[in-house]
Structures are given as structure tokens and as C-alpha cells.
Amino acid sequence: MRLSVVTVCRNAAATIGETLSSFFAQSYAAKHLIVVDGASTDDTMSIVRGYACDQLSIICEPDHGLYDAMNKGLRAFDGEAVGFLNADDRFHDPGALAAIAAALGEADICYGDLDYVDSARRERVVRRWRASPWRKGAFRRGWMPPHPTFYCRREVIDRVGAFDLSYRVAADYDFMLRALELADFNVTHVPKVLVDMADGGLSTVDLAARLRHNLEALASRQRWLGAGLVDYALFAKPLGKASQFVLAGS
């Protein structure tokens, strides 16, 4: 199985090298990386081109934001399955893609566990997101899988469609909800940390971003699941994050 990984970036010179190195360190051979750059003005593309090989494709042009760039990756991938690796994240170890490929040998969609790491001290884990097995209706209960660990076969993309650009920070949540709640795909959880994610991303950078993400997620549930003006998941989803934080010294 050929796995495609999409990395979206813009002015990511400080971190993109570590991200790409973690991809090329993967033991799984049938892999392809698509870097979608939004016309960076720093050294990002010089660093990316330093990794030039037949396992790397580059799209470099202006875009209309993160999810527009991610949709370009969906249109460009040529593997049997696809997932996303953010430009300041890295695969947890060299066996991550092999674990994903093994899971997708039996399923249409897989997802795994994730560690949030300090963006300045990347060896320090600040949150541990340990996902749980998927059950129909879980989004109503405040559940969601970590998107950087979410991989799916091509037929899922063909059926579910692209990221909805009407969402500014929760189009990934909306995509996963549609894939899991509105369809009947075979889904499996990989009980392994697959990705180290830098804390402070688009949806978690500050309290306002977290609030917007939760409100956009509610709007997705209202649209697809018939949620009311306020639902159980609006409270359960953020409260579920509380147990993920790592105490100092632990």
C-alpha cells in the first residue's frame, strides 16, 4: 500500500526540516510526501528542496488559508491512502507509517495516539492524547480522534469530499465527523503514539481559538447530526481535554 502524507506550510523554516526528516526516517518504504507551500517568504522552500527525491512532490503557490492548501493536497495525492503531517509536527518514531499501513490493511480509516510537545522544548511532553475505540454516535458525546493521526483510504476521500472552507479552525473536525458519523466505513484505532504535535496550533493557540473551534464544531454537529443550540458535546469535548495535561515533573 502506497501512503501519501501531505504537509502544508508557509514560512515554516524553523521547523520544516525536522518534520521532513521524520518522514524520510520512516521504515515503511511505499511512502510519498506532498509539501503544499503557500508562497513562503523565508527559507522554507530552500530547506524543502534540499530533500528532493522521487518520494517528494512540491506545490508552491498562494492559497486561501490552511484548509484550501490541504484540499490541494487531497487533489494531488496519488497513493492508496492519505493523511496529514503539520509543518511543525513530526512522526513519533520510525515505525509510525508502518503501523498505519498495517491498520489500513484491515480498515478504511485508522487513527492513533498523539503527544503534544512544547514548541520551544520539543523533548518535553505537555499533553498526552490517548484515543479510544470508535463507536457510532461518539461525536455527540464529545469524542473526536487526533486529526494528525487520522489516515484514510482513497475511497473515503472520494465519498466524503474535501475540507469545508466555511470553517476557519474546525474543518478537520467536520471532515472526520462526516467520514465517521455519516458513513459506514471500517474504522480502527492504532494503540500507539504516531505523532508529536507542537502545542499552540491553529485551534489551540489561545483561549479565543479554542472557543472558536468548539463553536465551529457545534455548528458541524448542528448541520450533520441535528444538534440543538447547545448540546452535550459542547461541554464534554473541552472537559475531556483536562485529563490530557501532563503535570510538571511527570
C-alpha positions as CSV (number, residue, x, y, z in Angstrom):
1,M,0.0,0.0,0.0
2,R,1.4,3.4,-1.0
3,L,0.8,6.0,1.7
4,S,0.6,9.7,0.8
5,V,1.4,12.3,3.5
6,V,0.5,15.9,3.0
7,T,2.4,18.7,4.8
8,V,1.0,22.2,4.5
9,C,3.3,25.1,5.3
10,R,4.1,28.8,5.0
11,N,7.1,30.4,6.5
12,A,8.0,27.3,8.5
13,A,11.7,27.4,8.1
14,A,12.3,26.9,11.9
15,T,10.5,23.5,12.0
16,I,10.0,22.1,8.5
17,G,13.4,20.3,8.4
18,E,12.6,18.2,11.5
19,T,9.1,17.4,10.0
20,L,10.6,16.2,6.7
21,S,13.4,14.3,8.5
22,S,10.8,12.4,10.5
23,F,9.0,11.4,7.3
24,F,12.2,10.2,5.5
25,A,13.2,8.3,8.6
26,Q,10.1,6.1,8.3
27,S,10.9,2.4,7.9
28,Y,7.9,2.0,5.6
29,A,9.1,2.2,2.0
30,A,6.0,2.8,0.0
31,K,5.5,6.4,1.0
32,H,5.1,9.8,-0.7
33,L,5.2,13.3,0.7
34,I,3.4,16.2,-0.8
35,V,4.5,19.6,0.5
36,V,2.0,22.3,-0.2
37,D,3.6,25.7,0.4
38,G,1.6,28.9,0.4
39,A,4.4,31.0,-1.2
40,S,6.7,31.3,1.7
41,T,8.9,34.4,2.0
42,D,11.5,32.8,4.3
43,D,13.9,29.8,3.7
44,T,11.2,27.2,3.9
45,M,11.4,26.2,0.2
46,S,15.2,26.1,0.2
47,I,15.0,23.6,3.1
48,V,12.3,21.5,1.4
49,R,14.2,21.4,-1.9
50,G,17.2,20.1,0.0
51,Y,15.3,16.8,0.4
52,A,14.5,16.5,-3.3
53,C,13.9,12.9,-4.3
54,D,11.3,10.8,-6.0
55,Q,9.3,10.4,-2.8
56,L,8.7,14.2,-2.5
57,S,6.4,16.4,-4.5
58,I,6.1,20.2,-4.1
59,I,3.3,22.6,-4.7
60,C,4.3,26.2,-4.1
61,E,1.8,28.9,-4.8
62,P,-0.5,31.3,-2.9
63,D,-3.6,29.8,-1.3
64,H,-6.7,30.9,0.6
65,G,-5.6,29.5,4.0
66,L,-4.8,26.2,5.7
67,Y,-7.8,24.2,4.5
68,D,-7.6,25.4,0.9
69,A,-3.9,24.2,1.0
70,M,-5.0,20.9,2.5
71,N,-7.6,20.4,-0.3
72,K,-4.8,20.9,-2.8
73,G,-3.0,18.0,-1.1
74,L,-6.2,15.9,-1.4
75,R,-6.4,16.6,-5.1
76,A,-2.8,15.8,-5.7
77,F,-2.1,12.6,-3.7
78,D,-1.5,9.5,-5.7
79,G,-1.3,6.9,-3.0
80,E,-3.9,4.4,-1.9
81,A,-4.4,6.3,1.4
82,V,-3.6,9.7,2.8
83,G,-3.1,11.7,6.0
84,F,-1.6,15.0,7.1
85,L,1.6,15.9,9.0
86,N,1.7,19.6,10.1
87,A,4.8,21.6,9.3
88,D,5.8,21.9,13.0
89,D,5.0,18.3,13.9
90,R,6.9,15.1,13.5
91,F,6.3,11.3,13.4
92,H,6.9,9.9,16.9
93,D,9.2,7.2,15.7
94,P,10.3,5.4,12.5
95,G,7.6,2.8,12.8
96,A,4.6,5.2,12.6
97,L,3.8,4.8,8.9
98,A,4.3,1.0,9.1
99,A,1.7,0.9,11.9
100,I,-0.7,3.0,9.8
101,A,-0.3,0.8,6.7
102,A,-0.9,-2.4,8.8
103,A,-4.1,-0.9,10.2
104,L,-5.3,0.2,6.8
105,G,-4.7,-3.3,5.5
106,E,-7.8,-4.3,7.5
107,A,-9.7,-1.0,7.7
108,D,-10.8,2.1,5.6
109,I,-9.9,4.6,8.3
110,C,-7.4,4.5,11.1
111,Y,-6.2,6.9,13.8
112,G,-3.8,6.6,16.7
113,D,-2.5,8.4,19.8
114,L,-0.7,11.7,20.0
115,D,1.7,13.6,22.2
116,Y,1.6,17.4,22.4
117,V,5.2,18.7,22.9
118,D,6.4,22.1,24.0
119,S,7.0,24.2,20.9
120,A,10.2,25.6,22.4
121,R,11.5,22.5,24.2
122,R,10.3,19.8,21.9
123,E,11.6,16.9,24.1
124,R,9.0,17.9,26.7
125,V,5.6,16.4,26.5
126,V,2.8,18.7,27.8
127,R,-0.3,16.7,26.8
128,R,-0.9,13.1,26.1
129,W,-3.9,12.4,23.9
130,R,-4.8,8.7,24.1
131,A,-7.6,8.0,21.8
132,S,-10.3,5.4,22.4
133,P,-12.1,3.0,20.0
134,W,-14.6,4.5,17.7
135,R,-18.3,3.9,18.4
136,K,-21.2,5.3,16.3
137,G,-22.6,8.5,17.8
138,A,-19.3,9.3,19.6
139,F,-19.2,12.9,18.2
140,R,-22.5,13.6,20.1
141,R,-20.7,12.6,23.3
142,G,-17.7,15.0,22.8
143,W,-15.4,12.4,21.2
144,M,-13.0,13.1,18.3
145,P,-9.8,11.4,17.1
146,P,-6.5,13.4,16.8
147,H,-6.5,14.6,13.2
148,P,-2.7,14.4,12.7
149,T,-3.0,10.6,13.2
150,F,-6.1,10.2,11.0
151,Y,-5.4,8.3,7.8
152,C,-8.0,7.0,5.3
153,R,-8.2,5.1,2.0
154,R,-8.9,6.9,-1.3
155,E,-12.5,5.7,-1.4
156,V,-13.1,7.6,1.8
157,I,-11.9,10.9,0.2
158,D,-14.0,10.1,-2.9
159,R,-17.1,9.7,-0.8
160,V,-16.7,12.3,1.9
161,G,-15.2,15.1,-0.2
162,A,-13.0,18.0,0.6
163,F,-12.5,20.1,3.7
164,D,-15.3,22.7,4.1
165,L,-13.7,26.2,3.7
166,S,-16.6,27.8,5.6
167,Y,-14.8,26.6,8.8
168,R,-11.8,28.6,9.8
169,V,-10.4,26.3,12.5
170,A,-12.6,23.2,12.6
171,A,-12.8,21.9,9.0
172,D,-10.7,18.9,10.1
173,Y,-13.2,18.1,12.8
174,D,-16.1,18.5,10.3
175,F,-14.3,16.2,7.8
176,M,-13.8,13.5,10.4
177,L,-17.4,13.8,11.6
178,R,-18.7,13.3,8.1
179,A,-16.3,10.3,7.5
180,L,-17.2,8.6,10.7
181,E,-20.8,9.5,11.6
182,L,-22.4,9.7,8.1
183,A,-20.8,6.7,6.5
184,D,-20.3,3.0,7.2
185,F,-16.5,2.7,6.8
186,N,-14.5,0.1,8.7
187,V,-12.6,2.1,11.4
188,T,-9.8,1.0,13.7
189,H,-7.7,2.6,16.5
190,V,-3.9,2.2,16.5
191,P,-3.0,2.0,20.2
192,K,0.4,3.7,19.6
193,V,1.7,7.3,19.7
194,L,2.0,8.2,16.0
195,V,2.8,11.9,16.0
196,D,4.4,14.5,18.3
197,M,2.4,17.7,17.8
198,A,3.7,21.1,18.7
199,D,1.4,22.8,21.2
200,G,-0.2,26.1,20.1
201,G,-1.6,25.2,16.7
202,L,-4.4,27.0,14.8
203,S,-7.2,25.7,17.0
204,T,-5.3,25.8,20.4
205,V,-3.0,28.8,20.2
206,D,-5.1,30.7,22.8
207,L,-8.5,30.8,24.6
208,A,-10.2,32.6,21.7
209,A,-9.0,29.9,19.2
210,R,-10.2,27.1,21.5
211,L,-13.6,28.8,21.9
212,R,-14.0,29.3,18.1
213,H,-13.1,25.7,17.5
214,N,-15.7,24.5,19.9
215,L,-18.4,26.7,18.4
216,E,-17.5,25.6,14.8
217,A,-17.6,22.0,16.0
218,L,-21.1,22.7,17.4
219,A,-22.1,24.2,14.0
220,S,-20.9,21.0,12.3
221,R,-22.9,18.8,14.7
222,Q,-25.9,21.0,14.1
223,R,-25.6,20.7,10.4
224,W,-25.0,16.9,10.2
225,L,-26.3,15.4,13.5
226,G,-29.2,17.7,14.2
227,A,-27.7,19.1,17.4
228,G,-29.6,21.9,19.2
229,L,-28.4,25.4,20.0
230,V,-26.4,23.8,22.9
231,D,-25.6,20.1,23.1
232,Y,-23.8,17.7,25.5
233,A,-20.6,17.6,23.4
234,L,-20.2,21.4,23.6
235,F,-19.2,20.8,27.3
236,A,-17.9,17.3,27.2
237,K,-15.4,17.9,24.4
238,P,-13.3,20.6,26.2
239,L,-13.7,18.9,29.5
240,G,-12.3,15.7,28.1
241,K,-9.0,17.6,27.3
242,A,-8.4,18.3,31.0
243,S,-7.1,14.8,31.7
244,Q,-4.5,15.1,28.9
245,F,-2.3,17.6,30.5
246,V,1.0,16.4,32.0
247,L,1.9,17.6,35.5
248,A,5.3,19.2,35.8
249,G,7.9,16.5,36.6
250,S,5.7,13.6,35.5
